[in-house]
């Protein structure tokens, strides 16, 4: 049986939804497609200045962070930090919140995703127990560059989503690398978006601003309800798309390809996007990819009810 290992968003913004999913998979594996596993939950806690890809807002105190880490780790799921801010410099490496976060999670089980050399070097030197994943934020679009990235000491390399469904290229990748490739199967970004790098840099700048503001105010609101938002916005129609509206993209990987051609070629790691999306969008993506068709309505309802009970 092929392993189909999903990396899901996010331990902070969708923590309770993800716990409901993990518990449902354990209690009722018969509802799910064969081989489904939850390989990690990725994301970050605010106000982490190293965070990238999407913004996180609020303030998580030490007690809350430890509780969330324990919830996932006790269920056999590592937390994987999105330390992918493209604007990081050496001066940011001493950030007290991020270093505290790494120390709290430093149990040899949790992981990190990296985008910049300064971040990677710092983690390898100071927190060597963390497995490192190479981020899709690097936008590696050249085949030779991709192979060179796979030759490096990364646990996983997240494939640029523009390679999705390009089976001519996927078949060219040597088999020895395929189990170390993670496929972002439901990108909300438009295929071949020319503004993607600009968007990552904008989000990185905003994260630095938010982290600074929330750090100053955080001790007055330890449970993360600040919602301090800089006024600038990055205008993009894709930001408002629902999960179902992304199914039309050429980069969307349908379930039949996940369990069919990808699995047959030896790919087993699949990333579901949605860190800042509405929980109903995230839940729909879980049901779509992981659940047997005849159980989708039941699982959607059961997880939804569980999630809303946990949220009071």
C-alpha positions as CSV (number, residue, x, y, z in Angstrom):
1,X,0.0,0.0,0.0
2,X,1.3,3.4,-0.9
3,X,1.9,6.0,1.8
4,X,0.0,9.3,1.1
5,X,1.4,11.7,3.6
6,X,-0.3,15.1,4.0
7,X,1.2,18.3,5.4
8,X,-1.6,20.5,6.6
9,X,-2.1,24.1,7.7
10,X,-1.7,25.5,10.5
11,X,-1.0,24.8,14.2
12,X,-2.1,28.3,15.2
13,X,-4.9,29.5,13.0
14,X,-6.4,26.0,12.4
15,X,-5.2,24.1,15.4
16,X,-8.5,22.8,16.6
17,X,-9.7,21.9,13.2
18,X,-6.6,19.9,12.6
19,X,-6.9,18.1,16.0
20,X,-10.4,17.1,15.0
21,X,-9.1,15.7,11.7
22,X,-6.3,13.8,13.3
23,X,-8.6,12.3,15.9
24,X,-11.1,11.4,13.2
25,X,-8.5,9.6,11.2
26,X,-7.4,7.6,14.2
27,X,-10.9,6.7,15.3
28,X,-12.4,6.0,11.9
29,X,-9.7,5.0,9.4
30,X,-12.4,3.3,7.3
31,X,-13.7,6.8,6.3
32,X,-10.3,7.7,4.7
33,X,-8.5,6.7,1.5
34,X,-6.0,3.9,1.9
35,X,-2.5,5.0,3.0
36,X,-3.5,8.5,4.3
37,X,-1.3,9.9,7.0
38,X,-0.9,13.3,8.6
39,X,2.9,13.9,8.2
40,X,3.1,17.4,9.8
41,X,1.2,20.5,10.6
42,X,3.0,23.6,9.3
43,X,2.7,27.2,10.2
44,X,3.9,29.5,13.0
45,X,3.0,31.3,16.2
46,X,2.7,35.1,16.4
47,X,4.6,37.4,16.6
48,X,7.3,35.4,14.8
49,X,9.4,37.8,12.7
50,X,10.9,34.8,10.9
51,X,7.5,33.7,9.6
52,X,6.9,33.9,5.9
53,X,4.6,32.9,3.0
54,X,1.5,34.1,4.9
55,X,1.1,36.5,7.8
56,X,0.3,35.5,11.3
57,X,-1.2,37.9,13.7
58,X,-1.7,38.2,17.5
59,X,0.4,37.1,20.4
60,X,0.9,33.5,21.6
61,X,2.3,33.2,25.2
62,X,4.6,30.4,26.3
63,X,1.8,28.4,28.0
64,X,-0.3,28.4,24.9
65,X,2.6,27.5,22.6
66,X,3.5,24.6,24.8
67,X,-0.1,23.4,24.9
68,X,-0.4,23.5,21.1
69,X,2.9,21.7,20.6
70,X,1.9,19.0,23.0
71,X,-1.5,18.5,21.4
72,X,0.1,17.7,18.0
73,X,3.3,15.9,19.2
74,X,1.3,13.6,21.6
75,X,-0.6,12.5,18.5
76,X,2.5,11.7,16.6
77,X,2.4,14.8,14.4
78,X,5.4,17.2,14.2
79,X,5.0,20.9,14.0
80,X,6.9,22.5,11.1
81,X,7.7,26.2,11.5
82,X,7.4,28.4,8.4
83,X,10.6,30.4,8.8
84,X,10.5,31.6,5.2
85,X,10.5,35.4,5.5
86,X,12.6,36.4,2.4
87,X,13.7,39.7,4.0
88,X,15.5,38.1,7.0
89,X,19.0,39.4,7.8
90,X,21.6,38.5,10.4
91,X,20.2,41.2,12.7
92,X,16.9,39.3,12.9
93,X,18.5,36.0,14.1
94,X,18.6,37.2,17.7
95,X,14.8,37.7,17.9
96,X,13.9,36.5,21.4
97,X,10.4,35.3,20.6
98,X,11.6,33.0,17.7
99,X,14.5,31.6,19.7
100,X,12.1,30.9,22.7
101,X,9.8,29.2,20.3
102,X,12.6,27.0,19.0
103,X,13.7,26.1,22.5
104,X,10.2,25.1,23.5
105,X,9.8,22.8,20.5
106,X,13.3,21.4,20.5
107,X,12.5,17.8,21.2
108,X,14.1,16.2,18.1
109,X,10.6,15.7,16.5
110,X,9.6,19.2,15.3
111,X,10.8,20.7,12.1
112,X,11.3,24.0,10.2
113,X,10.9,25.2,6.6
114,X,13.6,27.6,5.3
115,X,13.9,30.0,2.4
116,X,17.0,32.1,3.0
117,X,20.6,31.0,3.6
118,X,21.0,33.2,6.7
119,X,18.0,31.4,8.4
120,X,19.2,28.0,7.3
121,X,22.8,28.6,8.6
122,X,21.5,29.9,11.9
123,X,19.3,26.8,12.5
124,X,21.9,24.3,11.5
125,X,24.4,25.9,13.9
126,X,22.2,26.6,16.9
127,X,19.3,24.1,16.6
128,X,20.8,21.1,14.8
129,X,18.0,18.7,15.9
130,X,15.5,20.3,13.6
131,X,14.9,18.7,10.2
132,X,14.9,21.3,7.5
133,X,12.6,21.6,4.5
134,X,13.4,23.7,1.5
135,X,10.5,26.1,0.8
136,X,8.4,26.5,-2.3
137,X,9.0,30.3,-1.7
138,X,12.4,29.8,-3.4
139,X,10.5,29.4,-6.7
140,X,12.9,26.9,-8.3
141,X,11.7,26.6,-11.9
142,X,14.7,25.1,-13.5
143,X,15.1,21.3,-13.6
144,X,18.9,21.3,-13.0
145,X,18.4,23.7,-10.1
146,X,15.8,21.4,-8.6
147,X,18.1,18.4,-8.7
148,X,20.9,20.5,-7.1
149,X,18.5,21.4,-4.3
150,X,17.6,17.8,-3.8
151,X,21.3,17.0,-3.5
152,X,21.5,19.2,-0.4
153,X,20.9,18.1,3.1
154,X,17.1,18.8,3.3
155,X,14.6,16.4,4.7
156,X,12.1,17.5,2.0
157,X,12.1,19.9,-0.9
158,X,8.7,21.5,-1.7
159,X,8.2,21.5,-5.5
160,X,7.3,24.7,-7.3
161,X,3.6,24.4,-8.0
162,X,4.1,25.3,-11.6
163,X,5.6,21.8,-12.0
164,X,2.3,20.2,-10.9
165,X,0.9,17.7,-13.4
166,X,4.0,18.0,-15.6
167,X,4.5,14.2,-15.7
168,X,7.2,14.4,-18.3
169,X,9.3,16.3,-15.8
170,X,8.2,14.3,-12.8
171,X,9.2,11.1,-14.5
172,X,12.7,12.6,-15.2
173,X,13.4,13.2,-11.5
174,X,15.5,10.2,-10.3
175,X,13.6,7.8,-8.2
176,X,16.0,8.2,-5.3
177,X,14.7,11.8,-4.8
178,X,11.0,11.3,-5.2
179,X,10.2,10.4,-1.6
180,X,11.9,13.7,-0.6
181,X,9.7,15.9,-2.8
182,X,6.6,17.6,-1.4
183,X,3.9,18.5,-3.8
184,X,1.8,21.6,-3.2
185,X,-1.4,20.1,-4.6
186,X,-4.0,22.9,-4.2
187,X,-2.3,26.3,-4.8
188,X,-4.5,29.4,-4.5
189,X,-2.0,31.4,-6.6
190,X,-2.6,31.7,-10.3
191,X,-0.3,29.5,-12.4
192,X,2.8,31.3,-13.6
193,X,2.0,34.3,-11.4
194,X,4.6,37.1,-12.3
195,X,3.9,38.8,-8.9
196,X,4.6,35.9,-6.6
197,X,8.0,37.0,-5.5
198,X,6.8,40.5,-4.9
199,X,3.9,39.1,-2.8
200,X,6.3,37.0,-0.7
201,X,8.5,40.1,-0.1
202,X,5.4,42.2,0.8
203,X,4.3,39.6,3.3
204,X,7.8,39.4,4.8
205,X,7.8,43.2,5.3
206,X,4.3,43.1,6.8
207,X,5.3,40.3,9.1
208,X,8.3,42.3,10.4
209,X,5.9,45.2,11.1
210,X,3.3,43.1,12.7
211,X,5.8,41.2,14.9
212,X,7.3,44.5,16.1
213,X,3.8,45.9,17.0
214,X,2.5,42.8,18.6
215,X,5.7,42.3,20.6
216,X,5.3,45.7,22.2
217,X,1.6,45.1,23.0
218,X,1.6,41.4,23.5
219,X,2.1,41.2,27.3
220,X,-1.3,43.0,27.6
221,X,-3.1,40.4,25.5
222,X,-1.4,37.0,25.9
223,X,-4.1,35.0,24.2
224,X,-3.6,36.4,20.8
225,X,-6.6,38.7,20.1
226,X,-4.8,41.9,19.0
227,X,-5.3,41.8,15.3
228,X,-3.0,44.7,14.7
229,X,-2.9,45.2,10.9
230,X,-0.7,47.6,9.0
231,X,-2.8,49.6,6.5
232,X,-0.9,48.5,3.3
233,X,-2.5,45.8,1.2
234,X,-1.4,43.6,-1.7
235,X,-4.2,43.5,-4.2
236,X,-4.7,40.1,-5.8
237,X,-7.9,38.5,-6.9
238,X,-6.6,35.0,-5.9
239,X,-6.6,36.0,-2.3
240,X,-10.4,35.9,-2.2
241,X,-10.9,32.6,-4.1
242,X,-12.6,29.7,-2.4
243,X,-11.0,26.2,-2.5
244,X,-13.6,25.0,-5.0
245,X,-12.7,28.0,-7.3
246,X,-9.1,26.8,-7.5
247,X,-10.0,23.4,-9.0
248,X,-9.9,25.0,-12.5
249,X,-6.2,25.9,-12.3
250,X,-3.9,23.8,-14.4
251,X,-1.7,23.5,-11.3
252,X,-4.4,21.9,-9.2
253,X,-3.7,18.2,-8.5
254,X,-6.9,16.2,-8.4
255,X,-7.2,13.3,-5.9
256,X,-7.1,10.7,-8.7
257,X,-3.6,11.9,-9.6
258,X,-2.5,12.0,-5.9
259,X,-3.5,8.3,-5.4
260,X,-2.8,7.4,-9.0
261,X,0.0,8.7,-11.1
262,X,1.9,10.5,-8.3
263,X,1.8,7.5,-6.0
264,X,2.7,5.1,-8.8
265,X,5.8,7.2,-9.5
266,X,6.8,7.0,-5.9
267,X,5.8,10.5,-4.7
268,X,4.3,10.4,-1.2
269,X,4.4,13.9,0.3
270,X,1.6,16.3,-0.4
271,X,1.0,19.8,1.0
272,X,-2.4,21.3,1.4
273,X,-2.5,25.1,1.3
274,X,-4.8,27.3,3.5
275,X,-3.0,28.8,6.5
276,X,-5.0,32.1,6.3
277,X,-8.1,30.7,4.6
278,X,-11.5,30.3,6.2
279,X,-11.8,27.1,8.2
280,X,-14.6,25.9,5.9
281,X,-12.2,26.1,2.9
282,X,-9.6,24.1,4.7
283,X,-12.1,21.5,5.8
284,X,-13.4,21.1,2.3
285,X,-9.9,20.5,1.0
286,X,-9.3,17.8,3.7
287,X,-12.5,16.0,2.7
288,X,-11.8,16.4,-1.0
289,X,-8.3,14.9,-0.7
290,X,-8.4,12.4,2.1
291,X,-11.9,11.0,2.5
292,X,-13.6,8.2,0.5
293,X,-16.4,9.7,-1.7
294,X,-19.1,7.8,0.1
295,X,-18.1,9.2,3.5
296,X,-17.4,12.8,2.5
297,X,-20.7,14.3,3.8
298,X,-20.5,12.4,7.0
299,X,-16.9,13.4,7.7
300,X,-17.5,17.0,6.8
301,X,-20.4,17.2,9.3
302,X,-18.6,15.3,12.1
303,X,-15.4,17.3,11.9
304,X,-17.4,20.5,11.5
305,X,-19.4,19.7,14.6
306,X,-16.3,18.7,16.6
307,X,-14.5,21.9,15.5
308,X,-17.4,24.2,16.5
309,X,-17.8,22.4,19.9
310,X,-14.1,23.0,20.6
311,X,-14.6,26.7,19.7
312,X,-17.5,27.1,22.1
